[in-house]
Amino acid sequence: MTTPELFSSFNEARLLEGLNAQQREAVLYRGRALLIVAGAGSGKTSVLTKRIAHLLGMKEAWPSQILAITFTNKAAAEMRHRVRDLLGGEADGIWLKTFHSACVAILRRESERLGHDPNFTIYDSGDSRAIFKRLIKDLGADLHKLTPAGVSSVISNAKNELIDADEFARNADPTDPVQRAIASIYSSYQSELRRNNAFDFDDLIGETVHLFRAFPAVAAQYQRKFRHILVDEYQDTNHAQYALVRELTKPLPAEYADIDPRTGEIMQPASLTVVGDSDQSIYAFRGADIRNISEFEKDFAGAKTILLEQNYRSTNNILKAANAVIGNNFDRPNKNLWSDKGDGEKIVGYTGYSGHDEAQFIADEINDLHRAGVDYRDIAVFYRTNSQTRALEEIFIRSALPYRVVGGTKFYERAEIKDAFGYLVAISNRKDDLAIRRILNVPKRGIGDATETQIASYAEKNDLSVREVLSHVGEMGFGPKITGAVTQLADLLNELEAMIETSTVDEILRTALQRSGLLDALKASRDPQDEARVENLEELVNVAKEFQRNNPEGKLPDFLNEVALVAAADDIDDESGTVSLMTLHTAKGLEYDVVFLTGIEEGLLPHKMSFLVPGGTAEERRLFYVGITRARKKLHISLALSRSTFGETDSALPSRFLSEVPDELIAWRETGANRGGAPRQFRPSIADTTGYGNREEKPKTEWKGAISSVRNNEGLVLEVGDSIEHDDFGRGKVISIGGVAPRQTAEINFGSRGVKRLLVKVAPIKKL
């Protein structure tokens, strides 16, 4: 093994160079327990890696005596890379792992004590859900509307609380058939895992804790091995992860204690260093317990706390806003982020008339920033719920902005949206077999793969469409349950098809969602993700209602054509990358030069569901804080006067969090109706619920930029100098052209409305 210069001739001064006083103290401190409260952008990864390097450089530990735990493989890889930069090959002996990978390594060595072969299989979520699907069917629990996703969520939460199947059954309400069913499934599931010599991901941590508690000699072995334990993102730990750390750091029983050769005294427990920020605890919905970090000093007597408050990411105006907002949460360390980067620009605030107006503002701003030299890859747009992407995606496509949805799926590519469209396509085009086959068993109606194959085979042999075969199901020899289910679907499709000429598109869609049971199945699910899927279907109803409002004579085929243009629009590539769209939860740990925080309204942020959960509003405030602190240079905050929910347009109120940002930090832009004219300063207030300032105009409930104005411009090719007319921006002149049809883009000067970059194929324009 090669010995790096730093390790062979350790230069402490060089290692500590560039650290501020608090970072330096965190690297040098020695004691049983240390909490490093690392504010956003305060350089925590550098502190962690240099603390490890200092321990090794001062010969206070061998690499194999250090266990450093992160939450993600990406974070572990980054830390490993930084440690290797400091120590070279010496870093290879460090246990630098995620919680799960550390537990796998331990269980591979010790699993025989738990009755498992060391070559056990690890089941992912897909494997587990396949088992749950079968167990639900075997038990007949589908009668209680239990779903694999919902059962998986309940059992996962139990495992994260270290509640095994027996304890779960003891705690189940004997009068509640759903709880009894889940308890039975939990027990059967664990039996199946054992028969298959398998663990699921939750078991990896829970079984390791059980191993240490059941076999003290094994626990002592690992307590003696790891003399220094470091945990990153400690505020995100759940109960099982907390218990694992406790087992590795508690005092050794006397019979297992070793004598420290340097002092001659009984060896003390491993030193524990945790890094985190209670202000960034945003994962309660998946089991994270903020008390693990807020009560650290109670759990570990004599613990030292060091605050890292100097921020190396953002300007002071951004940090002042973040500090002001998070200061409204109680029971938190009193820390105040600051930067030596200067005040920087004010935060840009904007209030649109609608979600589309808000999206158009964002697109215009991004176009201006890009023309000023900002790469698309340095820009991000954050939102609270995935359903908010629909308006953003439509406007971005029309504006020829390259984008990607990070950590999620584009709106029209989401499974629940495709399922809903399956019903609409099936009644619009009787020959579309793909659409029918998609919805045969969505939601679950007992029509399995074998039945689907038989139906498709019958259709092929008899030269029929699958839709036509549904009316002949009585001739195919199926049992009464399957025959009844298929007949019921056929009747529903006939009923929906009869509505095409007499009903609006949104009425047809509502009926399909309700009569099919698709919406009820998602609402009844215990899977938290299904709540978001319901919101996405509600947003799809908004799409249909906007189409009908702007196209009173439009029918279902027209609507499907319009949506197809948006959903299938060519991706636009740009050498400067793409704008990133993501939820606020996904944004944690990331940073961008320019950030747009959207939908800062009551019911969205804070989300309406948070009002029902103790501490929910405080967590939503932390989520807002996380969003603010992702911005390096420019921050935009936007909201709308009205939002559509399930096709109904309601007035929206500014988020209570907006009133917590000092007025002097925000420069409010003009509203949508005034864009292009003289700016009018505007400051929303949650106290003013009847209007926004002294504006003469009433909030618009319609906007021309809805999906209905997207049109097919196939064959339209523009040239520099051409005059055009845009539905929203009026007349303009083409000043530059990029690409070729069908991906041709055009920059058009609309005079007082500014210069817009549009995708010619779908922009609402005509050549004059």
Summary of the structure (lengths in Angstrom):
residues: 768
radius of gyration: 29.5
end to end distance: 74.0
largest distance: 92.6
contacts: 2538
relative contact order: 0.10
helix: 50%
strand: 15%
